[in-house]
Amino acid sequence: MTTIEKHALGEVISSHFDPGIVVGAYFASFTGCLLTIELLHRRGTSLGSLRSWIETIECALAMGVVGIWCMHFIG
C-alpha cells in the first residue's frame, strides 16, 4: 500500500530514476521504431488497396504504442 504525502506549495520534491528501467524503455522504444520502419518497407505499393491501409495503420500503431508510449510512460 502506498502512502500519500502532502507537500507545501513551492516545496522541492525529491525524485529518483532507476537506470535499468530507463534503459529498458529506451530499448523498447528503439525496437518499436525499428518495427515501424520494417513495416513501412514491407507495405504494399498500391495506395488504394485495403491491404495498404491496414499496413499503414499497423505502422502507426507500432510507432505510437510501442515507440512513443514506452519512452514517455515507462522511462
C-alpha positions as CSV (number, residue, x, y, z in Angstrom):
1,M,0.0,0.0,0.0
2,T,1.4,3.4,-0.9
3,T,1.2,6.4,1.2
4,I,0.1,9.8,0.0
5,E,2.5,12.6,1.1
6,K,1.4,16.2,1.3
7,H,3.8,18.9,0.2
8,A,3.7,22.6,0.7
9,L,3.4,24.9,-2.2
10,G,6.8,25.6,-3.7
11,E,8.5,22.7,-1.8
12,V,11.1,20.8,-3.9
13,I,10.1,17.2,-4.2
14,S,12.9,14.7,-4.5
15,S,12.8,12.2,-7.3
16,H,15.0,9.3,-8.4
17,F,15.4,7.2,-11.6
18,D,16.1,3.5,-11.9
19,P,18.7,3.3,-14.7
20,G,17.6,-0.2,-15.6
21,I,14.0,0.9,-16.3
22,V,15.3,3.9,-18.4
23,V,17.5,1.6,-20.5
24,G,14.7,-0.9,-20.9
25,A,12.3,1.9,-22.0
26,Y,14.9,3.2,-24.5
27,F,15.4,-0.3,-25.9
28,A,11.6,-0.9,-26.2
29,S,11.2,2.4,-27.9
30,F,14.0,1.7,-30.3
31,T,12.5,-1.7,-31.1
32,G,9.2,-0.1,-31.8
33,C,10.8,2.4,-34.2
34,L,12.7,-0.4,-36.0
35,L,9.4,-2.3,-36.3
36,T,7.7,0.7,-37.8
37,I,10.5,1.1,-40.4
38,E,10.4,-2.6,-41.2
39,L,6.6,-2.5,-41.7
40,L,6.9,0.6,-43.9
41,H,9.4,-1.2,-46.1
42,R,7.1,-4.2,-46.4
43,R,4.0,-2.1,-47.1
44,G,2.2,-2.6,-50.4
45,T,2.7,0.0,-53.0
46,S,-0.8,0.4,-54.3
47,L,-2.3,3.3,-52.3
48,G,-5.9,2.5,-52.9
49,S,-6.0,-1.1,-51.7
50,L,-7.3,-2.2,-48.3
51,R,-4.1,-4.1,-47.5
52,S,-2.1,-0.9,-47.9
53,W,-4.4,1.0,-45.5
54,I,-4.2,-1.8,-42.9
55,E,-0.5,-1.9,-43.1
56,T,-0.3,1.9,-42.7
57,I,-2.5,1.6,-39.6
58,E,-0.2,-1.1,-38.3
59,C,2.8,1.2,-38.8
60,A,1.0,4.0,-36.9
61,L,0.2,1.6,-34.0
62,A,3.7,0.3,-33.9
63,M,5.2,3.7,-33.6
64,G,2.6,5.2,-31.3
65,V,2.0,2.3,-28.9
66,V,5.4,0.7,-28.8
67,G,7.8,3.5,-29.8
68,I,6.3,6.6,-28.1
69,W,4.3,5.1,-25.3
70,C,7.3,3.1,-23.9
71,M,9.6,6.1,-23.9
72,H,7.3,8.5,-22.3
73,F,5.4,6.5,-19.8
74,I,7.8,3.8,-18.8
75,G,11.2,5.6,-18.8
